[in-house]
């Protein structure tokens, strides 16, 4: 019952100084809103990035030539993978649904009086399914066209926009590094990542790329699609064993290739994006600390203003604990007020950013609880010193204070 009386006294004090209460709570409002909006924006960006990356294919194992010496850099020979390796993996590895050998290079495209530079990717008939490409029109090249190294190509939507400009490309002939290719299909748009536009490329048979365009016998990567994500590690081990045998790599020697599954890639990106989200939340949390300092400052002013009141209360029997509770309740009320308004403002900012920026923001319950709980903790922490100072005032000195 005493707590309820102290609560009403604290509330009455805050209402008496409405403007001062609001300005004190403003730091908490801004802090809570910043934490919620920053975490929601970061989390939305993380999920959007992962969803975009997943457009390149799921349950994928990528095989690259060379020896991996660090997390991101491969060294050693770059011609250790061949088309026969890819065919062997496809014919002898269980639990897989497709294999796509690849060679790629930036080349010049020309159609009539228009030209552009783009990525020319030589691959097999399974690549569209493995890499999660769908056709907007036309068809993909088939096994026979790969075996006979036909000059046919499928163009991405960005290439379509850059050099055809509304013209139906099917049946048209374009030049790839001066060589004629027949356009037989157009892929549907996937959307660009910040560092790569998957639509800004054309696809040709891998044998055509090797023999007629790039002049190489090796391949630059092999993508293998698993039927189930649970089988990725089993398939990865099988592939490593097959390639070590085919490349005559003795026990104890390092591989001349590197195998990585898509879940590792997605996890590394997800962890990096999550760290970035926490960093944003931490930076926004600094404003909560500033708000807490504001609470301490105003509560110290309040204690100074009410010194005589404290002295009178102590003189008529108020206990030290009751004085402490009264001023602590005031600081916590300010934090509650600021936290509540801050939650609403943070959600509003997230929605506005989502509508204006065109990307999804995710306001999670965890971020709301985190921000609000932290604001209350700050109210208690920064309110304790002024409250304790008030509780420890000597009643005689307080009564003589002017």
N, C-alpha and C positions, 0 to 999 in steps of 0.2 A: 504493500500500500504506500510505503514511504517513497518507493521508486516512482510510482505514478504521480505523487505530489511533486517530486523533484523534476519529473518530466514536464509537467505543466508549467513549473516555474521557468525551466529552461526555454520552453516554447514561447512563453510570454516575453522573455527577454529578447529572443530572436525576432519576434513579430514587432516589438517596440522599435527595433532598428532594422527595418526592412531593407533599405538600400545597402547598409553595411553588411547585412547577412548575405544578400545576393552577390555583392562584389567579392565577399570572402569565398562563397561557394563557387564562384566563376572559375577559379583555378581548377577545382575538382571537376566541374562540368566539362571544361576543355580537355582535361586529362583523360577522363573516362571516355568521352566522345572520340578522342584521338586513338586510344588503345583499341576500341571496338572497330572503328572505321579502318585503321591501318591493318589490323589482323584480318578483317573481312576482305579487304582489297588484296592482301598478300595471299590469303587462302584461295580466293577466286582465281588469281593469276596462276597459282600453283596447279589447280585442277584444270584450268584451261590449257596450260602448257602440256600437262600430261595427256589430256584428251587429244590435243593436236599431234603430239608425238605418236600416240597410239594409232593415228591414221596411217602411219607408215607400215602398219602390220602388227599383228599380235602373235604371241607364241613363236617368236623368231629367234633363231640362232644364226649369228653372223660369223663367218670365217674369213680372216684377213691374212695375207702373207706377211712374213717377217716375224721377228721375236719382240715381244712386248717388254720393254725395259722399264717403263713407268706406266702410270695409270692411263695416260692419254697418248703416248708416243710409241710407235713401233719402229724398230730398226732392223738392219740386216737386209737380206735379199728381198726383193719385192716381186720376184717372178717364180715363186715356189708353188703356186697353185695353177692347175691346168683344168681344161674343160673335162678331161678324163677323170680328174678327182671328183668333180661335181657329178658326173654320170655314175661313178662308182658309189658315191654316197646315196644318190637317189635310188639305185637298184639294190643296195645291200643294207640300208638302215631302216629298221622297223619303226613304227609309231610316228612316221612323218607323213605329211600330206602334200608336200611340194618342195622343189629345190630350184633355185634360180641363180645361175652363174652370171657374173656381171663384169663388164669393162666400161669405163666412162671417161669422158674428157670433154672439155669445153671446145666447141667447134663453131664455125660460121655457117649460118643458114641463109639461103637466098631464095626468094620467090618473086619473080618478075623484077620490079625495081626496088623491092624492100629487102633488107637484110638485118640480121641480128646475131649476136653470139649467145649460145645456150649450151646446156649440158646434153651431150649425146650419150645415151646409155644403151649399150649392147647387152641383151639378156635373152632369156628363153621364154617360151609360151606360158610358163607358170608364174612369171614375175608379177603380172597384174593381180592375181589372186593372193600371192604371198605378201606383196607390198600394199594390199588393200586398195588398189586402183579399180575404179569402175569406168566403163566406157559411156561417153555421152552420145556417141554415134559411131557407126562403122564397126570394125572388128579388130581383134588382136591378131598378130601373126601366128602361124601354126608350126608344128614340128617339121613338116616338109619344107617350109620356107626357111627354117633355121638350118636344116641339113644341107640345103642347096645354096645357102648364103644369098638369099634374094634381097634386092634393094627395095624393101618396103619399110614403112615407118608409121608409128602412131605418135601423134603430137599432143603435148599438154595444152591446157586451156590458156595459159599465159602466152605460149608460142602462137596459138591460134589468134589471140588478140593482137599480138605484135606484128605479125606479117600477113595475116589474111584479112583482117578488118571487115568482118561480116560476110566474106566469101565462103561458101561451102568448100572445105579443103579436100573432101573425099574425091579421089581420082586425079587430083592435081599432082604435079611433079615439083618437088623442091630440090635445091642443091645443098648437099652437106659436104662442106670443104671441096666444092666443085664437082661433086658426084651426084648424079640424079637419083632421087628416091621417090617412090610412089606413096602417097598418103592414103592409108587404108582405114585409119581410125582416129578418134579424138577422145582423150580421157576427160572425165568429169572433174571439176575443180575440187581441190582439197583445202586450199587456203595456205598461205605462206607462214612459215616460222620466221623469227627475226633474222636468222642467219641463212635460211635456205627456203627457196620456193620450189616445192615438188612439182608444181605445174609448169615451171619454166625449164622443160626438158623434152626431148623426143626419145622414143624407144625404137631400136632396130634389132634385128636378130644378132645374137652374140657372135656367130660365125662371120656374118657380114662385117661387123665392127672390127673383128680381128684381122680378116683377110683383105677387106676392101677399103677400110677407112683408117684404122690405127696402125696396122702393120705390126701386130704382136701375136705371140703364140700363147702367152700366159693369160690368166684372168686376175682381176683385182679384188674380187670378193665373191663369196658364196653365201646366199641366204637360204636357210632351211626352216620350213614351217612345221612345227609339231602339232599333232592332233589335239593334245591336251597340254596345258601349261605345267601340269604335274610331272610330265615326262621330259621336261627340258634338260634336267641334269643327266638323266640316263642317256638321252640322245647325244648330249655334249660329250660324254665319256666315250660313247661308241664312235663318234666322229673323230675324236682325238686318237683313239686306238687305230682306226682305219688309216688315217693320214700318216701316222708314224710308221706303220707298216709299209705303205706305198712309197714313202719318202726315204725308206731305209734308215730311219733314225734309231740309233742304238740306245739301250737302256743307260740312263745317266746323262744323255745328251739333251740339249734344249730343243723344243719344237721349233720348226721353221714356219710356223703358222700360229695364229691366235684365235681362240674360239670364245665368243661372248654371247650370252643369251639376252633377250630383250628385257627380261625382268630385272637384270642387273643394271641395265641402262636406265630403265624407268625408275628404279629405286634410287640410283645416284642422283638423277634429276629431281626426284621427289624430295630427297633429303636436303639437297641444296636449296630448293624452293622453300622448304619448311624452315630451314635456318634463316633464310631471308625474311620470312614472315615473322619469326621470333625477334629478329633484329628490328623490324619496323615496330613491333609491339613494345620492345624495350625502349626504343627512342621516344615513342609516344608516352611511355610510362614515366619518363623524366618530368613531363609536365604535371603529372600527378604529385610528384615529390614537391614541385614548386607550389602547387596548390596547398599541400600540407604545411609548407612553411608559412603561407598566407594565413592558414587557420591558426597556427601558433602565434603569429604576430597579433592578430585581432583578439585572440583570447587573452594574451598578455595585456593588451589595452583594456579589455573588459574587466580583468582583475583589478587593474589600477583604478579604473573608474568606480568600481564597486567595493573599494577597500572598506569604507565605513559600513556598508551593508553587511560585509563579511564579519566585521567586528561586532556589530549588533547581534547578528545571528549566533556568533560564538558566545557572546555575553549572556544570551538567554538560553543557552544550553545546546546549541547545534554541535554535533560531533565533527571531528576532523574528516571522518569517512564520508559524512553527508555533504560537506563542502566539496570534497574531491569529486564525489559522484555528480553533484549539480553541474560543475563546470565541464566534467568529462562528457556528460550527456549533451551539453550544448555543442561541443565540438563534433560529437558523433552525429547529432542531428544535422549539422551543416554538411557533413560528409554524405549522409543519407539523401539530403536534398540535392546536393550536387551530383551524386551518383545516379539518382533517378532521372534527373533532367539530362545528364550526360548520356545515359543509355538511349533515351529517345533521340537525342541529337546525333549520336553515333550511328544509329540505324538509319536516320534520315540522310546523313551524309553518304552512307554506303549506297543507299538507293539512288541518290542524285548522281553519284559517280558512275554507278552502273548504267543509268539512263543516258548520261551525257557521253561517257567514255565508250559505251557500247560493249563492255565486257561484264561478265557475271561477278558479283561480289557475294560472299557467303558469310552471313552473320550467324555465328554458332552460339549455342547456349553456353559453351565453355568460355568463350571470350567475354560474354556478358557477366558470367559469374566471376571470372578472373578480375575484370575491371572493377566491378562493384565491390567485390570482397577486398580488393587492394585499397579502394578508396575508403572503406570503413576502417581498415587497419591503419591507414594513414591518419584518419580522424582520431583514433585512439592514441596512436603513437605521438603525434604532434600536439594533441590536446592534453596529454598527461602532464607535461611540465608546467603549463600555466595552472592546471587544476591542482597539482601538487603544491605549487607556490601559494595559491589561494588558501589551501587547506592548512598550510604551515604558518600562516600569518599570526602574529601575536595579537590577541584581541585588544589589549590596551593600546598598542601602537596603532592598530587599525582604527580604533575609535578616535584617536588624536589626529588621524590623517585628514588633511584638508585637500 
